[in-house]
Each structure stands twice: as structure tokens, then as C-alpha cells.
Amino acid sequence: MQAAPVRATVIPTVTNTLRAVESLLLGGGQRTARRNAWTAVLEDRRRARDRADSGYVPEREAVAARRSKAT
């Protein structure tokens, strides 16, 4: 008696499902533009988080520079 063949079932992830729907609804150029825009949003958020973590505040530097010139 032989073992039954094993089938590999692939369960689509949410990301893959959304990309499939996106590819049906949007043309290639729009899809690329949307992904580029989302990448830019994520990069802006990362930079903002890095600035907040480093304690960098441009206004403080400007105030400190004015004070040093006044004295």
C-alpha cells in the first residue's frame, strides 16, 4: 500500500491578497506610484522616530545660538 500523495496548499497572506486585488484594479504605473508613496511615508515616519529618539529639536538650537550671540 502506498502513501497518499501530499498536496502543498498555499494559504494566501493578507499582503499577497491585497497585491492581487491591486494588480487587477490598478495599472502598472499607478501601482508603482502607490508603493513609492507608501515607502516614502514609512521612511518619513522612521526619520521622525529617529529625531525624537535622539532628542534633536531645531528650535532649541536656534534659541541657544541667539543666546550665545547676545552674551
PyMOL Python script that loads the backbone (N, CA, C, O; Angstrom):
from pymol import cmd

cmd.read_pdbstr("""\
ATOM      1  N   MET A   1       0.834  -1.187   0.000  1.00  0.00           N
ATOM      2  CA  MET A   1       0.000   0.000   0.000  1.00  0.00           C
ATOM      3  C   MET A   1       0.879   1.252   0.000  1.00  0.00           C
ATOM      4  O   MET A   1       1.800   1.377   0.808  1.00  0.00           O
ATOM      5  N   GLN A   2       0.590   2.149  -0.892  1.00  0.00           N
ATOM      6  CA  GLN A   2       1.382   3.379  -0.994  1.00  0.00           C
ATOM      7  C   GLN A   2       0.714   4.497  -0.198  1.00  0.00           C
ATOM      8  O   GLN A   2      -0.503   4.525  -0.019  1.00  0.00           O
ATOM      9  N   ALA A   3       1.558   5.418   0.274  1.00  0.00           N
ATOM     10  CA  ALA A   3       1.038   6.579   0.994  1.00  0.00           C
ATOM     11  C   ALA A   3       0.372   7.527  -0.001  1.00  0.00           C
ATOM     12  O   ALA A   3       0.764   7.610  -1.165  1.00  0.00           O
ATOM     13  N   ALA A   4      -0.619   8.219   0.475  1.00  0.00           N
ATOM     14  CA  ALA A   4      -1.315   9.187  -0.372  1.00  0.00           C
ATOM     15  C   ALA A   4      -0.375  10.342  -0.690  1.00  0.00           C
ATOM     16  O   ALA A   4       0.408  10.762   0.162  1.00  0.00           O
ATOM     17  N   PRO A   5      -0.451  10.851  -1.908  1.00  0.00           N
ATOM     18  CA  PRO A   5       0.418  11.988  -2.256  1.00  0.00           C
ATOM     19  C   PRO A   5       0.087  13.201  -1.377  1.00  0.00           C
ATOM     20  O   PRO A   5      -1.067  13.461  -1.036  1.00  0.00           O
ATOM     21  N   VAL A   6       1.129  13.910  -1.035  1.00  0.00           N
ATOM     22  CA  VAL A   6       0.980  15.093  -0.180  1.00  0.00           C
ATOM     23  C   VAL A   6       0.779  16.311  -1.065  1.00  0.00           C
ATOM     24  O   VAL A   6       1.575  16.572  -1.967  1.00  0.00           O
ATOM     25  N   ARG A   7      -0.268  17.040  -0.807  1.00  0.00           N
ATOM     26  CA  ARG A   7      -0.520  18.287  -1.544  1.00  0.00           C
ATOM     27  C   ARG A   7      -0.034  19.460  -0.724  1.00  0.00           C
ATOM     28  O   ARG A   7      -0.284  19.544   0.478  1.00  0.00           O
ATOM     29  N   ALA A   8       0.645  20.341  -1.369  1.00  0.00           N
ATOM     30  CA  ALA A   8       1.080  21.575  -0.708  1.00  0.00           C
ATOM     31  C   ALA A   8       0.010  22.624  -0.934  1.00  0.00           C
ATOM     32  O   ALA A   8      -0.189  23.090  -2.056  1.00  0.00           O
ATOM     33  N   THR A   9      -0.665  22.986   0.113  1.00  0.00           N
ATOM     34  CA  THR A   9      -1.677  24.029  -0.015  1.00  0.00           C
ATOM     35  C   THR A   9      -1.072  25.337   0.453  1.00  0.00           C
ATOM     36  O   THR A   9      -0.440  25.410   1.507  1.00  0.00           O
ATOM     37  N   VAL A  10      -1.271  26.336  -0.325  1.00  0.00           N
ATOM     38  CA  VAL A  10      -0.729  27.654  -0.008  1.00  0.00           C
ATOM     39  C   VAL A  10      -1.880  28.526   0.453  1.00  0.00           C
ATOM     40  O   VAL A  10      -2.853  28.732  -0.273  1.00  0.00           O
ATOM     41  N   ILE A  11      -1.758  29.026   1.645  1.00  0.00           N
ATOM     42  CA  ILE A  11      -2.765  29.938   2.169  1.00  0.00           C
ATOM     43  C   ILE A  11      -2.270  31.352   1.893  1.00  0.00           C
ATOM     44  O   ILE A  11      -1.220  31.754   2.393  1.00  0.00           O
ATOM     45  N   PRO A  12      -3.022  32.102   1.100  1.00  0.00           N
ATOM     46  CA  PRO A  12      -2.548  33.448   0.767  1.00  0.00           C
ATOM     47  C   PRO A  12      -2.554  34.359   2.001  1.00  0.00           C
ATOM     48  O   PRO A  12      -3.476  34.332   2.816  1.00  0.00           O
ATOM     49  N   THR A  13      -1.505  35.155   2.104  1.00  0.00           N
ATOM     50  CA  THR A  13      -1.449  36.119   3.193  1.00  0.00           C
ATOM     51  C   THR A  13      -2.279  37.342   2.825  1.00  0.00           C
ATOM     52  O   THR A  13      -2.675  37.515   1.672  1.00  0.00           O
ATOM     53  N   VAL A  14      -2.530  38.161   3.790  1.00  0.00           N
ATOM     54  CA  VAL A  14      -3.300  39.388   3.537  1.00  0.00           C
ATOM     55  C   VAL A  14      -2.558  40.260   2.533  1.00  0.00           C
ATOM     56  O   VAL A  14      -3.164  40.836   1.629  1.00  0.00           O
ATOM     57  N   THR A  15      -1.250  40.352   2.697  1.00  0.00           N
ATOM     58  CA  THR A  15      -0.453  41.182   1.787  1.00  0.00           C
ATOM     59  C   THR A  15      -0.557  40.672   0.358  1.00  0.00           C
ATOM     60  O   THR A  15      -0.767  41.452  -0.571  1.00  0.00           O
ATOM     61  N   ASN A  16      -0.412  39.369   0.183  1.00  0.00           N
ATOM     62  CA  ASN A  16      -0.500  38.811  -1.165  1.00  0.00           C
ATOM     63  C   ASN A  16      -1.890  38.997  -1.755  1.00  0.00           C
ATOM     64  O   ASN A  16      -2.031  39.264  -2.948  1.00  0.00           O
ATOM     65  N   THR A  17      -2.896  38.857  -0.938  1.00  0.00           N
ATOM     66  CA  THR A  17      -4.262  39.042  -1.415  1.00  0.00           C
ATOM     67  C   THR A  17      -4.488  40.483  -1.853  1.00  0.00           C
ATOM     68  O   THR A  17      -5.069  40.731  -2.910  1.00  0.00           O
ATOM     69  N   LEU A  18      -4.030  41.434  -1.041  1.00  0.00           N
ATOM     70  CA  LEU A  18      -4.192  42.850  -1.400  1.00  0.00           C
ATOM     71  C   LEU A  18      -3.425  43.188  -2.669  1.00  0.00           C
ATOM     72  O   LEU A  18      -3.910  43.951  -3.504  1.00  0.00           O
ATOM     73  N   ARG A  19      -2.238  42.629  -2.820  1.00  0.00           N
ATOM     74  CA  ARG A  19      -1.464  42.889  -4.038  1.00  0.00           C
ATOM     75  C   ARG A  19      -2.164  42.327  -5.268  1.00  0.00           C
ATOM     76  O   ARG A  19      -2.134  42.936  -6.337  1.00  0.00           O
ATOM     77  N   ALA A  20      -2.793  41.166  -5.117  1.00  0.00           N
ATOM     78  CA  ALA A  20      -3.520  40.583  -6.244  1.00  0.00           C
ATOM     79  C   ALA A  20      -4.699  41.471  -6.632  1.00  0.00           C
ATOM     80  O   ALA A  20      -4.924  41.713  -7.818  1.00  0.00           O
ATOM     81  N   VAL A  21      -5.447  41.952  -5.656  1.00  0.00           N
ATOM     82  CA  VAL A  21      -6.575  42.847  -5.932  1.00  0.00           C
ATOM     83  C   VAL A  21      -6.069  44.143  -6.546  1.00  0.00           C
ATOM     84  O   VAL A  21      -6.659  44.665  -7.492  1.00  0.00           O
ATOM     85  N   GLU A  22      -4.959  44.662  -5.995  1.00  0.00           N
ATOM     86  CA  GLU A  22      -4.385  45.890  -6.518  1.00  0.00           C
ATOM     87  C   GLU A  22      -3.978  45.718  -7.980  1.00  0.00           C
ATOM     88  O   GLU A  22      -4.198  46.616  -8.792  1.00  0.00           O
ATOM     89  N   SER A  23      -3.394  44.584  -8.317  1.00  0.00           N
ATOM     90  CA  SER A  23      -2.955  44.373  -9.696  1.00  0.00           C
ATOM     91  C   SER A  23      -4.140  44.294 -10.659  1.00  0.00           C
ATOM     92  O   SER A  23      -4.020  44.658 -11.829  1.00  0.00           O
ATOM     93  N   LEU A  24      -5.279  43.818 -10.164  1.00  0.00           N
ATOM     94  CA  LEU A  24      -6.464  43.780 -11.019  1.00  0.00           C
ATOM     95  C   LEU A  24      -7.073  45.162 -11.226  1.00  0.00           C
ATOM     96  O   LEU A  24      -7.567  45.476 -12.308  1.00  0.00           O
ATOM     97  N   LEU A  25      -7.033  45.984 -10.182  1.00  0.00           N
ATOM     98  CA  LEU A  25      -7.713  47.275 -10.243  1.00  0.00           C
ATOM     99  C   LEU A  25      -6.860  48.392 -10.824  1.00  0.00           C
ATOM    100  O   LEU A  25      -7.380  49.292 -11.483  1.00  0.00           O
ATOM    101  N   LEU A  26      -5.582  48.343 -10.588  1.00  0.00           N
ATOM    102  CA  LEU A  26      -4.720  49.448 -10.995  1.00  0.00           C
ATOM    103  C   LEU A  26      -3.771  49.030 -12.103  1.00  0.00           C
ATOM    104  O   LEU A  26      -3.392  47.865 -12.222  1.00  0.00           O
ATOM    105  N   GLY A  27      -3.404  50.004 -12.901  1.00  0.00           N
ATOM    106  CA  GLY A  27      -2.395  49.746 -13.916  1.00  0.00           C
ATOM    107  C   GLY A  27      -1.016  49.709 -13.276  1.00  0.00           C
ATOM    108  O   GLY A  27      -0.864  50.040 -12.101  1.00  0.00           O
ATOM    109  N   GLY A  28      -0.029  49.314 -14.033  1.00  0.00           N
ATOM    110  CA  GLY A  28       1.330  49.188 -13.509  1.00  0.00           C
ATOM    111  C   GLY A  28       1.888  50.491 -12.962  1.00  0.00           C
ATOM    112  O   GLY A  28       2.526  50.498 -11.909  1.00  0.00           O
ATOM    113  N   GLY A  29       1.656  51.591 -13.663  1.00  0.00           N
ATOM    114  CA  GLY A  29       2.194  52.872 -13.219  1.00  0.00           C
ATOM    115  C   GLY A  29       1.584  53.339 -11.914  1.00  0.00           C
ATOM    116  O   GLY A  29       2.289  53.841 -11.039  1.00  0.00           O
ATOM    117  N   GLN A  30       0.284  53.177 -11.778  1.00  0.00           N
ATOM    118  CA  GLN A  30      -0.372  53.582 -10.533  1.00  0.00           C
ATOM    119  C   GLN A  30       0.100  52.725  -9.362  1.00  0.00           C
ATOM    120  O   GLN A  30       0.294  53.219  -8.251  1.00  0.00           O
ATOM    121  N   ARG A  31       0.276  51.461  -9.625  1.00  0.00           N
ATOM    122  CA  ARG A  31       0.715  50.546  -8.570  1.00  0.00           C
ATOM    123  C   ARG A  31       2.107  50.947  -8.074  1.00  0.00           C
ATOM    124  O   ARG A  31       2.362  50.982  -6.870  1.00  0.00           O
ATOM    125  N   THR A  32       2.995  51.246  -9.012  1.00  0.00           N
ATOM    126  CA  THR A  32       4.350  51.658  -8.647  1.00  0.00           C
ATOM    127  C   THR A  32       4.320  52.965  -7.876  1.00  0.00           C
ATOM    128  O   THR A  32       5.026  53.116  -6.879  1.00  0.00           O
ATOM    129  N   ALA A  33       3.513  53.904  -8.326  1.00  0.00           N
ATOM    130  CA  ALA A  33       3.409  55.192  -7.636  1.00  0.00           C
ATOM    131  C   ALA A  33       2.883  55.016  -6.221  1.00  0.00           C
ATOM    132  O   ALA A  33       3.366  55.662  -5.290  1.00  0.00           O
ATOM    133  N   ARG A  34       1.895  54.143  -6.056  1.00  0.00           N
ATOM    134  CA  ARG A  34       1.328  53.911  -4.727  1.00  0.00           C
ATOM    135  C   ARG A  34       2.364  53.285  -3.800  1.00  0.00           C
ATOM    136  O   ARG A  34       2.484  53.678  -2.640  1.00  0.00           O
ATOM    137  N   ARG A  35       3.104  52.321  -4.309  1.00  0.00           N
ATOM    138  CA  ARG A  35       4.136  51.693  -3.480  1.00  0.00           C
ATOM    139  C   ARG A  35       5.241  52.683  -3.132  1.00  0.00           C
ATOM    140  O   ARG A  35       5.735  52.695  -2.005  1.00  0.00           O
ATOM    141  N   ASN A  36       5.626  53.505  -4.089  1.00  0.00           N
ATOM    142  CA  ASN A  36       6.653  54.518  -3.814  1.00  0.00           C
ATOM    143  C   ASN A  36       6.165  55.505  -2.761  1.00  0.00           C
ATOM    144  O   ASN A  36       6.926  55.898  -1.877  1.00  0.00           O
ATOM    145  N   ALA A  37       4.911  55.902  -2.853  1.00  0.00           N
ATOM    146  CA  ALA A  37       4.360  56.844  -1.873  1.00  0.00           C
ATOM    147  C   ALA A  37       4.336  56.211  -0.487  1.00  0.00           C
ATOM    148  O   ALA A  37       4.689  56.860   0.498  1.00  0.00           O
ATOM    149  N   TRP A  38       3.928  54.964  -0.407  1.00  0.00           N
ATOM    150  CA  TRP A  38       3.875  54.296   0.894  1.00  0.00           C
ATOM    151  C   TRP A  38       5.278  54.126   1.471  1.00  0.00           C
ATOM    152  O   TRP A  38       5.472  54.278   2.678  1.00  0.00           O
ATOM    153  N   THR A  39       6.256  53.813   0.624  1.00  0.00           N
ATOM    154  CA  THR A  39       7.639  53.698   1.082  1.00  0.00           C
ATOM    155  C   THR A  39       8.126  55.038   1.624  1.00  0.00           C
ATOM    156  O   THR A  39       8.831  55.081   2.633  1.00  0.00           O
ATOM    157  N   ALA A  40       7.754  56.134   0.958  1.00  0.00           N
ATOM    158  CA  ALA A  40       8.147  57.457   1.427  1.00  0.00           C
ATOM    159  C   ALA A  40       7.508  57.771   2.780  1.00  0.00           C
ATOM    160  O   ALA A  40       8.156  58.351   3.651  1.00  0.00           O
ATOM    161  N   VAL A  41       6.253  57.396   2.958  1.00  0.00           N
ATOM    162  CA  VAL A  41       5.575  57.617   4.244  1.00  0.00           C
ATOM    163  C   VAL A  41       6.304  56.861   5.356  1.00  0.00           C
ATOM    164  O   VAL A  41       6.567  57.415   6.423  1.00  0.00           O
ATOM    165  N   LEU A  42       6.624  55.601   5.099  1.00  0.00           N
ATOM    166  CA  LEU A  42       7.317  54.802   6.116  1.00  0.00           C
ATOM    167  C   LEU A  42       8.692  55.379   6.433  1.00  0.00           C
ATOM    168  O   LEU A  42       9.117  55.380   7.589  1.00  0.00           O
ATOM    169  N   GLU A  43       9.386  55.870   5.408  1.00  0.00           N
ATOM    170  CA  GLU A  43      10.707  56.465   5.634  1.00  0.00           C
ATOM    171  C   GLU A  43      10.587  57.763   6.439  1.00  0.00           C
ATOM    172  O   GLU A  43      11.409  58.016   7.319  1.00  0.00           O
ATOM    173  N   ASP A  44       9.585  58.580   6.152  1.00  0.00           N
ATOM    174  CA  ASP A  44       9.363  59.803   6.932  1.00  0.00           C
ATOM    175  C   ASP A  44       9.071  59.478   8.389  1.00  0.00           C
ATOM    176  O   ASP A  44       9.570  60.152   9.289  1.00  0.00           O
ATOM    177  N   ARG A  45       8.275  58.459   8.622  1.00  0.00           N
ATOM    178  CA  ARG A  45       7.980  58.054   9.996  1.00  0.00           C
ATOM    179  C   ARG A  45       9.240  57.579  10.714  1.00  0.00           C
ATOM    180  O   ARG A  45       9.448  57.874  11.891  1.00  0.00           O
ATOM    181  N   ARG A  46      10.085  56.832   9.979  1.00  0.00           N
ATOM    182  CA  ARG A  46      11.331  56.350  10.583  1.00  0.00           C
ATOM    183  C   ARG A  46      12.241  57.519  10.954  1.00  0.00           C
ATOM    184  O   ARG A  46      12.826  57.542  12.036  1.00  0.00           O
ATOM    185  N   ARG A  47      12.354  58.491  10.042  1.00  0.00           N
ATOM    186  CA  ARG A  47      13.190  59.665  10.337  1.00  0.00           C
ATOM    187  C   ARG A  47      12.649  60.452  11.521  1.00  0.00           C
ATOM    188  O   ARG A  47      13.422  60.913  12.361  1.00  0.00           O
ATOM    189  N   ALA A  48      11.338  60.610  11.600  1.00  0.00           N
ATOM    190  CA  ALA A  48      10.728  61.331  12.724  1.00  0.00           C
ATOM    191  C   ALA A  48      10.998  60.588  14.032  1.00  0.00           C
ATOM    192  O   ALA A  48      11.294  61.208  15.054  1.00  0.00           O
ATOM    193  N   ARG A  49      10.896  59.271  13.996  1.00  0.00           N
ATOM    194  CA  ARG A  49      11.165  58.475  15.200  1.00  0.00           C
ATOM    195  C   ARG A  49      12.628  58.605  15.607  1.00  0.00           C
ATOM    196  O   ARG A  49      12.937  58.714  16.794  1.00  0.00           O
ATOM    197  N   ASP A  50      13.539  58.595  14.615  1.00  0.00           N
ATOM    198  CA  ASP A  50      14.964  58.758  14.909  1.00  0.00           C
ATOM    199  C   ASP A  50      15.247  60.126  15.522  1.00  0.00           C
ATOM    200  O   ASP A  50      16.035  60.239  16.461  1.00  0.00           O
ATOM    201  N   ARG A  51      14.594  61.176  14.982  1.00  0.00           N
ATOM    202  CA  ARG A  51      14.779  62.522  15.547  1.00  0.00           C
ATOM    203  C   ARG A  51      14.282  62.582  16.982  1.00  0.00           C
ATOM    204  O   ARG A  51      14.940  63.152  17.852  1.00  0.00           O
ATOM    205  N   ALA A  52      13.124  61.997  17.223  1.00  0.00           N
ATOM    206  CA  ALA A  52      12.568  62.010  18.576  1.00  0.00           C
ATOM    207  C   ALA A  52      13.466  61.230  19.540  1.00  0.00           C
ATOM    208  O   ALA A  52      13.666  61.645  20.682  1.00  0.00           O
ATOM    209  N   ASP A  53      14.000  60.113  19.082  1.00  0.00           N
ATOM    210  CA  ASP A  53      14.878  59.307  19.933  1.00  0.00           C
ATOM    211  C   ASP A  53      16.185  60.010  20.247  1.00  0.00           C
ATOM    212  O   ASP A  53      16.743  59.841  21.331  1.00  0.00           O
ATOM    213  N   SER A  54      16.678  60.808  19.290  1.00  0.00           N
ATOM    214  CA  SER A  54      17.964  61.479  19.503  1.00  0.00           C
ATOM    215  C   SER A  54      17.810  62.762  20.323  1.00  0.00           C
ATOM    216  O   SER A  54      18.801  63.301  20.815  1.00  0.00           O
ATOM    217  N   GLY A  55      16.597  63.249  20.471  1.00  0.00           N
ATOM    218  CA  GLY A  55      16.371  64.485  21.221  1.00  0.00           C
ATOM    219  C   GLY A  55      16.679  65.733  20.409  1.00  0.00           C
ATOM    220  O   GLY A  55      16.760  66.828  20.966  1.00  0.00           O
ATOM    221  N   TYR A  56      16.850  65.586  19.119  1.00  0.00           N
ATOM    222  CA  TYR A  56      17.161  66.721  18.259  1.00  0.00           C
ATOM    223  C   TYR A  56      15.929  67.576  18.059  1.00  0.00           C
ATOM    224  O   TYR A  56      14.893  67.113  17.580  1.00  0.00           O
ATOM    225  N   VAL A  57      16.070  68.848  18.442  1.00  0.00           N
ATOM    226  CA  VAL A  57      14.977  69.798  18.227  1.00  0.00           C
ATOM    227  C   VAL A  57      15.603  71.060  17.642  1.00  0.00           C
ATOM    228  O   VAL A  57      16.348  71.744  18.344  1.00  0.00           O
ATOM    229  N   PRO A  58      15.326  71.392  16.381  1.00  0.00           N
ATOM    230  CA  PRO A  58      15.961  72.539  15.723  1.00  0.00           C
ATOM    231  C   PRO A  58      15.689  73.853  16.442  1.00  0.00           C
ATOM    232  O   PRO A  58      16.555  74.728  16.465  1.00  0.00           O
ATOM    233  N   GLU A  59      14.498  74.012  17.032  1.00  0.00           N
ATOM    234  CA  GLU A  59      14.177  75.274  17.692  1.00  0.00           C
ATOM    235  C   GLU A  59      15.116  75.515  18.874  1.00  0.00           C
ATOM    236  O   GLU A  59      15.518  76.652  19.124  1.00  0.00           O
ATOM    237  N   ARG A  60      15.460  74.475  19.587  1.00  0.00           N
ATOM    238  CA  ARG A  60      16.370  74.633  20.725  1.00  0.00           C
ATOM    239  C   ARG A  60      17.728  75.127  20.270  1.00  0.00           C
ATOM    240  O   ARG A  60      18.342  75.965  20.929  1.00  0.00           O
ATOM    241  N   GLU A  61      18.198  74.611  19.145  1.00  0.00           N
ATOM    242  CA  GLU A  61      19.487  75.065  18.632  1.00  0.00           C
ATOM    243  C   GLU A  61      19.431  76.537  18.242  1.00  0.00           C
ATOM    244  O   GLU A  61      20.384  77.275  18.492  1.00  0.00           O
ATOM    245  N   ALA A  62      18.341  76.972  17.639  1.00  0.00           N
ATOM    246  CA  ALA A  62      18.206  78.368  17.227  1.00  0.00           C
ATOM    247  C   ALA A  62      18.180  79.280  18.452  1.00  0.00           C
ATOM    248  O   ALA A  62      18.809  80.338  18.451  1.00  0.00           O
ATOM    249  N   VAL A  63      17.449  78.871  19.504  1.00  0.00           N
ATOM    250  CA  VAL A  63      17.400  79.676  20.736  1.00  0.00           C
ATOM    251  C   VAL A  63      18.769  79.727  21.372  1.00  0.00           C
ATOM    252  O   VAL A  63      19.192  80.792  21.822  1.00  0.00           O
ATOM    253  N   ALA A  64      19.465  78.628  21.425  1.00  0.00           N
ATOM    254  CA  ALA A  64      20.805  78.584  22.028  1.00  0.00           C
ATOM    255  C   ALA A  64      21.777  79.478  21.257  1.00  0.00           C
ATOM    256  O   ALA A  64      22.618  80.142  21.864  1.00  0.00           O
ATOM    257  N   ALA A  65      21.672  79.501  19.935  1.00  0.00           N
ATOM    258  CA  ALA A  65      22.553  80.327  19.104  1.00  0.00           C
ATOM    259  C   ALA A  65      22.275  81.817  19.364  1.00  0.00           C
ATOM    260  O   ALA A  65      23.209  82.615  19.443  1.00  0.00           O
ATOM    261  N   ARG A  66      20.994  82.191  19.496  1.00  0.00           N
ATOM    262  CA  ARG A  66      20.661  83.587  19.772  1.00  0.00           C
ATOM    263  C   ARG A  66      21.188  84.017  21.140  1.00  0.00           C
ATOM    264  O   ARG A  66      21.697  85.126  21.302  1.00  0.00           O
ATOM    265  N   ARG A  67      21.058  83.131  22.113  1.00  0.00           N
ATOM    266  CA  ARG A  67      21.539  83.461  23.458  1.00  0.00           C
ATOM    267  C   ARG A  67      23.040  83.641  23.489  1.00  0.00           C
ATOM    268  O   ARG A  67      23.551  84.537  24.161  1.00  0.00           O
ATOM    269  N   SER A  68      23.755  82.785  22.755  1.00  0.00           N
ATOM    270  CA  SER A  68      25.226  82.890  22.761  1.00  0.00           C
ATOM    271  C   SER A  68      25.683  84.162  22.062  1.00  0.00           C
ATOM    272  O   SER A  68      26.717  84.718  22.431  1.00  0.00           O
ATOM    273  N   LYS A  69      24.943  84.642  21.061  1.00  0.00           N
ATOM    274  CA  LYS A  69      25.292  85.884  20.388  1.00  0.00           C
ATOM    275  C   LYS A  69      24.988  87.085  21.284  1.00  0.00           C
ATOM    276  O   LYS A  69      25.681  88.100  21.218  1.00  0.00           O
ATOM    277  N   ALA A  70      23.958  86.972  22.116  1.00  0.00           N
ATOM    278  CA  ALA A  70      23.549  88.086  22.968  1.00  0.00           C
ATOM    279  C   ALA A  70      24.523  88.294  24.115  1.00  0.00           C
ATOM    280  O   ALA A  70      24.611  89.400  24.648  1.00  0.00           O
ATOM    281  N   THR A  71      25.248  87.271  24.504  1.00  0.00           N
ATOM    282  CA  THR A  71      26.167  87.413  25.648  1.00  0.00           C
ATOM    283  C   THR A  71      27.563  87.653  25.224  1.00  0.00           C
ATOM    284  O   THR A  71      28.449  87.793  26.068  1.00  0.00           O
TER     285      THR A  71
END
""", "prot")
cmd.dss("prot")
cmd.show_as("cartoon", "prot")
cmd.util.cbc("prot")
cmd.orient("prot")
